[in-house]
Amino acid sequence: MIHARNLTKVVWDGSIETTVLQNVNIDIEQGEYVAILGPSGSGKSTLVNTIGLIEKPTSGELFLMGHEVSRLNERQRSNLRRGGIGFVFQNFGLIDELNVYENIELPLRYLQYGKKERQSKVNAVLSKLQITHLRHFFPNQLAALQKQLVGIGRAVITQPDLIIADEPTGNLTSACGNKVMEVLSSLNEEGFTIVMSTHSAMEADRGQRVIQLFDGHIITENIKNHL
């Protein structure tokens, strides 16, 4: 499903050049739950954003669903992301002016689903995540865990091929973070492919496979044996 070959990402700050990713090679198959583990500055967010077509690599190749996508322009990447990739962000990424229902519904509006189908899909997601009672609340009325559950709802509403979760528990307490990890594991059991970045080895252990980054390099890759 995802195949990266010699991915390199170089950024410039004035005249200072920094290599954020260097010769990264990974393969992720459909239905996997892969954790990208590393400390701050290791390149893990850049890697998941590149896989999620938010960022472009400086060099190398990236194949998504059999198509080479590393050289696509922003409009082409946006078209592939829309409906095909769901994102869960550390800062939740909710739109303050929209209520819970509208935040989750928004990707369906971009894809021009009809009103009845949007209602059916959103109500099903609200029920699955046990947040139906929050449907008319706005983000500033929600606790952090509730915001992230809404973010997950928005990520899955289109039944995407891939879910990218970038430090999804970074703004949560350990107890709330554990709840989010349980939800992500449940989604993977339903068949969703998940790529998650984290600095927590304990959270990474929830995945089927852990890829550890340090200074933009893959230093270890472990397959977890979940029975």
MARNU-600876 format. One record per atom (N, C-alpha, C): z, x, y; residue in one letter. Coordinates in pm, whole numbers, padded with zeros to 5 digits, always signed. Example, Ala and Ser with C-alpha at 12.3 -4.5 7.8 and 13.67 -1.06 7.14 Angstrom:
REM MARNU-600876
+00780+01319-00569A/+00780+01230-00450A/+00780+01320-00330A/+00708+01285-00225S/+00714+01367-00106S/+00787+01290+00003S/
END
This chain:
REM MARNU-600876
+00000+00082-00121M/+00000+00000+00000M/+00000+00086+00127M/+00090+00186+00130I/+00099+00279+00243I/+00086+00420+00189I/-00007+00495+00245H/-00027+00633+00201H/-00046+00719+00326H/+00046+00811+00348A/+00038+00902+00462A/+00006+01042+00412A/-00089+01106+00478R/-00131+01240+00439R/-00126+01333+00561R/-00035+01430+00552N/-00022+01534+00655N/-00005+01476+00795N/+00078+01371+00805L/+00102+01311+00937L/+00179+01409+01026L/+00127+01429+01145T/+00192+01513+01244T/+00194+01438+01376T/+00308+01446+01445K/+00321+01383+01576K/+00377+01485+01674K/+00303+01511+01778V/+00343+01604+01882V/+00358+01527+02012V/+00468+01550+02083V/+00489+01487+02213V/+00510+01595+02318V/+00478+01561+02441W/+00492+01655+02551W/+00585+01597+02656W/+00674+01681+02706D/+00760+01648+02819D/+00730+01752+02926D/+00639+01716+03016G/+00590+01816+03109G/+00509+01921+03034G/+00552+02044+03042S/+00484+02152+02971S/+00548+02185+02837S/+00653+02111+02801I/+00725+02139+02676I/+00667+02055+02564I/+00624+02121+02458E/+00566+02054+02341E/+00669+02048+02229E/+00686+01929+02172T/+00780+01911+02062T/+00709+01845+01945T/+00721+01904+01827T/+00664+01846+01706T/+00769+01755+01643T/+00745+01625+01648V/+00842+01526+01600V/+00825+01502+01450V/+00700+01499+01403L/+00670+01489+01260L/+00575+01603+01225L/+00597+01662+01107Q/+00511+01773+01068Q/+00471+01761+00921Q/+00343+01737+00899N/+00284+01735+00764N/+00362+01645+00668N/+00380+01520+00712V/+00454+01422+00630V/+00358+01355+00532V/+00395+01355+00406N/+00315+01291+00300N/+00405+01193+00225N/+00370+01066+00228I/+00448+00965+00155I/+00355+00860+00096I/+00403+00796-00010D/+00334+00685-00073D/+00435+00574-00095D/+00404+00455-00046I/+00491+00339-00061I/+00409+00227-00121I/+00455+00175-00233E/+00381+00070-00303E/+00432-00068-00263E/+00349-00167-00285Q/+00385-00305-00251Q/+00510-00347-00327Q/+00602-00409-00256G/+00726-00457-00316G/+00840-00358-00315G/+00816-00236-00268E/+00922-00136-00263E/+01016-00159-00145E/+01135-00104-00155Y/+01234-00100-00048Y/+01267+00047-00028Y/+01211+00108+00076V/+01222+00251+00100V/+01306+00275+00224V/+01405+00362+00212A/+01489+00399+00325A/+01449+00537+00374A/+01426+00549+00504I/+01400+00677+00569I/+01532+00722+00632I/+01592+00826+00576L/+01727+00870+00615L/+01719+00998+00696L/+01797+01004+00804G/+01802+01127+00882G/+01891+01111+01004G/+01938+01223+01058P/+02021+01218+01179P/+01937+01185+01301P/+02003+01164+01412S/+01933+01141+01538S/+01843+01261+01568S/+01719+01233+01606G/+01625+01339+01637G/+01549+01393+01518G/+01567+01333+01401S/+01500+01383+01280S/+01355+01337+01271S/+01318+01235+01350G/+01182+01182+01346G/+01168+01053+01268G/+01280+00997+01221K/+01269+00879+01134K/+01216+00757+01208K/+01259+00736+01333S/+01206+00621+01408S/+01058+00640+01439S/+01018+00762+01471T/+00877+00790+01494T/+00796+00763+01368T/+00851+00801+01253L/+00779+00778+01127L/+00762+00630+01099L/+00868+00551+01111V/+00854+00408+01080V/+00767+00338+01185V/+00773+00385+01311N/+00686+00326+01413N/+00540+00362+01388N/+00515+00479+01331T/+00378+00517+01296T/+00328+00434+01179T/+00413+00418+01077I/+00377+00333+00964I/+00352+00190+01010I/+00433+00145+01107G/+00420+00009+01159G/+00312-00008+01264G/+00234+00097+01289L/+00121+00094+01382L/+00161+00073+01527L/+00285+00107+01560I/+00326+00106+01701I/+00286+00236+01768I/+00301+00347+01695E/+00262+00478+01746E/+00145+00533+01665E/+00069+00621+01730K/-00042+00688+01662K/-00001+00832+01630K/-00037+00881+01512P/-00010+01022+01482P/-00103+01112+01563P/-00058+01234+01587T/-00144+01331+01654T/-00253+01378+01560T/-00218+01394+01433S/-00317+01432+01332S/-00270+01381+01197S/-00357+01389+01098G/-00327+01338+00965G/-00392+01203+00943G/-00371+01149+00824E/-00431+01021+00787E/-00322+00922+00743E/-00345+00797+00777L/-00254+00690+00735L/-00337+00575+00681L/-00312+00541+00555F/-00382+00431+00490F/-00285+00314+00474F/-00328+00197+00517L/-00249+00075+00504L/-00335-00030+00437L/-00288-00078+00322M/-00362-00178+00245M/-00506-00134+00219M/-00523-00003+00192G/-00653+00049+00157G/-00742+00088+00273G/-00695+00070+00397H/-00775+00102+00514H/-00713+00219+00591H/-00796+00312+00634E/-00749+00424+00715E/-00728+00373+00858E/-00604+00384+00908V/-00569+00318+01034V/-00523+00415+01143V/-00517+00544+01114S/-00457+00636+01210S/-00539+00652+01337S/-00668+00622+01330R/-00755+00643+01446R/-00792+00513+01518R/-00728+00405+01481L/-00759+00278+01546L/-00706+00277+01689L/-00774+00201+01776N/-00723+00188+01912N/-00610+00083+01916N/-00549+00067+02032E/-00433-00020+02043E/-00465-00165+02007E/-00580-00215+02050R/-00615-00353+02018R/-00631-00372+01867R/-00694-00277+01802Q/-00713-00286+01657Q/-00579-00278+01584Q/-00491-00190+01630R/-00358-00179+01568R/-00278-00307+01589R/-00290-00364+01709S/-00219-00488+01740S/-00266-00601+01650S/-00396-00609+01627N/-00449-00715+01541N/-00398-00702+01398N/-00382-00578+01349L/-00329-00557+01215L/-00180-00587+01208L/-00107-00552+01314R/+00037-00580+01316R/+00065-00729+01316R/-00015-00803+01392R/+00011-00945+01414R/-00001-01022+01283R/+00110-01072+01237G/+00112-01149+01113G/+00126-01063+00989G/+00084-00936+00996G/+00087-00851+00878G/+00207-00762+00868G/+00274-00734+00982I/+00392-00648+00984I/+00500-00716+01065I/+00620-00728+01007G/+00734-00783+01077G/+00831-00672+01115G/+00889-00680+01234F/+00976-00574+01284F/+01117-00626+01307F/+01214-00544+01264V/+01356-00569+01292V/+01405-00448+01370V/+01453-00472+01493F/+01488-00362+01584F/+01639-00346+01597F/+01679-00224+01630Q/+01821-00196+01654Q/+01875-00279+01770Q/+01794-00295+01874N/+01840-00370+01992N/+01798-00518+01987N/+01759-00564+01868F/+01726-00704+01838F/+01590-00747+01893F/+01558-00711+02017G/+01426-00740+02071G/+01398-00887+02096G/+01502-00967+02115L/+01482-01109+02141L/+01443-01133+02286L/+01375-01244+02311I/+01334-01281+02447I/+01441-01374+02504I/+01505-01328+02611D/+01622-01398+02666D/+01591-01540+02709D/+01467-01564+02754E/+01431-01696+02808E/+01400-01798+02699E/+01392-01752+02573L/+01363-01841+02461L/+01488-01863+02378L/+01504-01984+02324N/+01618-02008+02237N/+01588-01956+02096N/+01683-01972+02008V/+01670-01918+01872V/+01545-01972+01803V/+01526-02102+01808Y/+01409-02163+01746Y/+01281-02103+01802Y/+01274-02091+01935E/+01152-02043+01999E/+01127-01896+01972E/+01234-01816+01964N/+01217-01674+01931N/+01157-01657+01792N/+01206-01733+01697I/+01154-01722+01560I/+01013-01778+01551I/+00986-01882+01628E/+00856-01948+01625E/+00745-01864+01689E/+00779-01775+01780L/+00681-01708+01865L/+00564-01643+01789L/+00588-01568+01680P/+00473-01509+01609P/+00374-01614+01557P/+00424-01732+01522L/+00334-01838+01474L/+00248-01891+01588L/+00302-01893+01708R/+00223-01937+01824R/+00110-01838+01850R/+00140-01709+01840Y/+00035-01608+01860Y/-00077-01625+01757Y/-00039-01667+01637L/-00138-01686+01530L/-00198-01826+01530L/-00159-01907+01629Q/-00217-02039+01652Q/-00197-02136+01535Q/-00077-02131+01476Y/-00040-02233+01378Y/-00021-02366+01450Y/-00046-02476+01381G/-00022-02608+01436G/+00127-02638+01449G/+00160-02736+01532K/+00299-02766+01562K/+00379-02804+01438K/+00324-02889+01353K/+00398-02934+01234K/+00424-02819+01138K/+00324-02732+01121E/+00342-02619+01031E/+00444-02521+01089E/+00441-02503+01222R/+00542-02416+01285R/+00681-02472+01262R/+00696-02602+01281Q/+00827-02664+01262Q/+00877-02645+01119Q/+00789-02666+01023S/+00827-02653+00883S/+00870-02511+00850S/+00794-02414+00896K/+00825-02275+00866K/+00953-02230+00935K/+00970-02264+01061V/+01090-02221+01134V/+01213-02286+01074V/+01206-02415+01042N/+01322-02483+00983N/+01360-02420+00850N/+01260-02378+00771A/+01288-02315+00643A/+01358-02181+00662A/+01315-02103+00761V/+01377-01973+00787V/+01519-01991+00842V/+01536-02085+00932L/+01670-02113+00985L/+01767-02148+00873L/+01720-02230+00779S/+01803-02271+00667S/+01833-02152+00575S/+01732-02073+00545K/+01750-01958+00456K/+01855-01861+00510K/+01851-01838+00643L/+01943-01743+00705L/+02073-01807+00749L/+02089-01937+00723Q/+02210-02012+00755Q/+02243-02008+00904Q/+02139-02025+00987I/+02160-02025+01132I/+02099-02150+01196I/+02081-02256+01117T/+02025-02379+01172T/+02107-02432+01289T/+02239-02415+01282H/+02327-02465+01388H/+02309-02390+01520H/+02237-02279+01516L/+02217-02199+01637L/+02080-02225+01701L/+02004-02317+01649R/+01863-02331+01687R/+01841-02347+01837R/+01935-02412+01907H/+01917-02436+02051H/+01991-02334+02138H/+02055-02235+02075F/+02127-02134+02150F/+02029-02029+02205F/+02069-01966+02315F/+01992-01857+02373F/+02057-01723+02336F/+01981-01614+02340P/+02036-01486+02297P/+02169-01448+02361P/+02186-01479+02491N/+02312-01440+02556N/+02432-01522+02509N/+02407-01622+02424Q/+02515-01702+02368Q/+02550-01659+02225Q/+02481-01558+02176L/+02497-01518+02036L/+02577-01391+02021L/+02648-01380+01908A/+02710-01254+01869A/+02603-01160+01816A/+02637-01032+01806A/+02539-00931+01765A/+02479-00962+01627A/+02562-01000+01531L/+02510-01032+01398L/+02414-01149+01404L/+02449-01251+01482Q/+02361-01367+01495Q/+02227-01327+01556Q/+02230-01239+01655K/+02105-01192+01715K/+02017-01122+01611K/+02080-01040+01526Q/+01999-00968+01428Q/+01946-01061+01321Q/+02019-01165+01285L/+01966-01263+01190L/+01846-01336+01250L/+01853-01364+01379V/+01737-01425+01446V/+01619-01327+01444V/+01649-01199+01469G/+01544-01097+01464G/+01480-01089+01327G/+01560-01099+01223I/+01506-01099+01087I/+01421-01223+01063I/+01469-01336+01112G/+01392-01460+01099G/+01255-01449+01163G/+01251-01391+01281R/+01123-01371+01350R/+01033-01275+01271R/+01093-01173+01208A/+01016-01073+01133A/+00950-01131+01009A/+01015-01229+00947V/+00965-01280+00818V/+00885-01409+00831V/+00881-01468+00951I/+00826-01603+00967I/+00680-01611+00925I/+00605-01503+00938T/+00463-01505+00901T/+00439-01460+00758T/+00546-01436+00682Q/+00533-01383+00545Q/+00449-01254+00547Q/+00494-01153+00622P/+00412-01033+00641P/+00403-00949+00513P/+00302-00863+00511D/+00287-00768+00399D/+00397-00663+00402D/+00450-00633+00520L/+00544-00523+00538L/+00648-00559+00642L/+00774-00524+00614I/+00882-00537+00712I/+00928-00396+00749I/+00927-00365+00879I/+00978-00239+00931I/+01113-00268+00996I/+01219-00203+00947A/+01352-00221+01003A/+01400-00086+01057A/+01402-00073+01190D/+01437+00053+01254D/+01583+00050+01298D/+01669+00119+01221E/+01814+00122+01249E/+01867-00021+01270E/+01847-00111+01173P/+01880-00252+01195P/+02028-00281+01212P/+02115-00186+01177T/+02260-00209+01192T/+02320-00123+01302T/+02236-00058+01381G/+02285+00039+01479G/+02378-00019+01583G/+02365-00148+01614N/+02450-00211+01716N/+02550-00310+01655N/+02579-00291+01525L/+02667-00384+01455L/+02791-00314+01401L/+02898-00391+01383T/+03014-00338+01313T/+02978-00317+01166T/+03063-00245+01094S/+03032-00217+00953S/+03023-00345+00871S/+03111-00442+00899A/+03109-00568+00824A/+02981-00646+00852A/+02941-00651+00979C/+02818-00722+01016C/+02696-00647+00963C/+02703-00515+00967G/+02594-00435+00913G/+02576-00458+00764G/+02686-00474+00694N/+02678-00500+00550N/+02609-00633+00523N/+02633-00733+00609K/+02567-00862+00594K/+02416-00847+00612K/+02374-00770+00711V/+02231-00747+00733V/+02170-00675+00614V/+02242-00577+00558M/+02191-00506+00441M/+02173-00602+00323M/+02266-00696+00307E/+02255-00794+00199E/+02131-00882+00219E/+02104-00920+00344V/+01987-01004+00372V/+01859-00927+00342V/+01852-00800+00383L/+01732-00721+00357L/+01711-00701+00207L/+01818-00678+00133S/+01806-00664-00013S/+01755-00792-00075S/+01804-00906-00026S/+01760-01035-00076S/+01612-01057-00048S/+01566-01018+00070L/+01425-01033+00103L/+01338-00946+00013L/+01386-00826-00016N/+01311-00739-00106N/+01303-00799-00246N/+01410-00862-00290E/+01408-00927-00422E/+01308-01042-00424E/+01280-01102-00308E/+01180-01208-00299E/+01038-01152-00300E/+01024-01020-00286G/+00893-00958-00291G/+00846-00889-00165G/+00925-00896-00058F/+00887-00829+00066F/+00895-00677+00050F/+00796-00607+00102T/+00799-00462+00111T/+00876-00424+00237T/+00977-00337+00222I/+01062-00302+00335I/+01067-00150+00352I/+01045-00105+00475V/+01066+00034+00511V/+01171+00036+00622V/+01284+00100+00595M/+01398+00098+00687M/+01436+00240+00727M/+01460+00261+00855S/+01517+00388+00900S/+01667+00371+00921S/+01741+00476+00889T/+01887+00471+00904T/+01943+00613+00908T/+02058+00628+00972H/+02130+00756+00968H/+02243+00751+00866H/+02260+00636+00800S/+02371+00614+00708S/+02326+00630+00563S/+02384+00728+00495A/+02351+00748+00353A/+02393+00627+00270A/+02501+00561+00310M/+02548+00444+00236M/+02447+00330+00247M/+02393+00310+00366E/+02293+00206+00383E/+02161+00244+00315E/+02125+00370+00323A/+02002+00416+00257A/+02009+00392+00107A/+02127+00398+00053D/+02144+00379-00091D/+02110+00238-00136D/+02100+00145-00041R/+02059+00009-00076R/+01912+00003-00116R/+01835+00099-00071G/+01693+00100-00103G/+01667+00147-00245G/+01545+00123-00291Q/+01505+00172-00422Q/+01472+00321-00417Q/+01438+00368-00298R/+01399+00508-00281R/+01445+00556-00145R/+01492+00679-00140V/+01540+00738-00015V/+01456+00860+00017V/+01396+00862+00136I/+01322+00977+00185I/+01401+01035+00302I/+01446+01159+00286Q/+01530+01220+00388Q/+01449+01312+00478Q/+01463+01288+00609L/+01393+01368+00710L/+01491+01459+00782L/+01441+01576+00819F/+01518+01666+00906F/+01418+01744+00990F/+01432+01736+01121D/+01342+01804+01213D/+01195+01775+01182D/+01167+01649+01147G/+01029+01608+01126G/+00970+01640+00991G/+01050+01702+00903H/+01003+01736+00768H/+01073+01648+00666H/+01003+01615+00558I/+01069+01554+00442I/+01139+01665+00365I/+01270+01653+00348I/+01342+01758+00277I/+01385+01714+00136I/+01402+01584+00116T/+01431+01534-00019T/+01372+01395-00034T/+01349+01356-00159E/+01304+01221-00189E/+01365+01183-00323E/+01445+01076-00321N/+01518+01034-00441N/+01488+00889-00474N/+01462+00864-00602I/+01445+00727-00649I/+01580+00679-00702I/+01625+00565-00648K/+01754+00510-00692K/+01733+00425-00816K/+01830+00430-00904N/+01822+00353-01029N/+01914+00233-01018N/+01859+00123-00967H/+01937-00001-00955H/+01918-00086-01080H/+02023-00107-01151L/+02016-00186-01274L/+02061-00328-01246L/
END
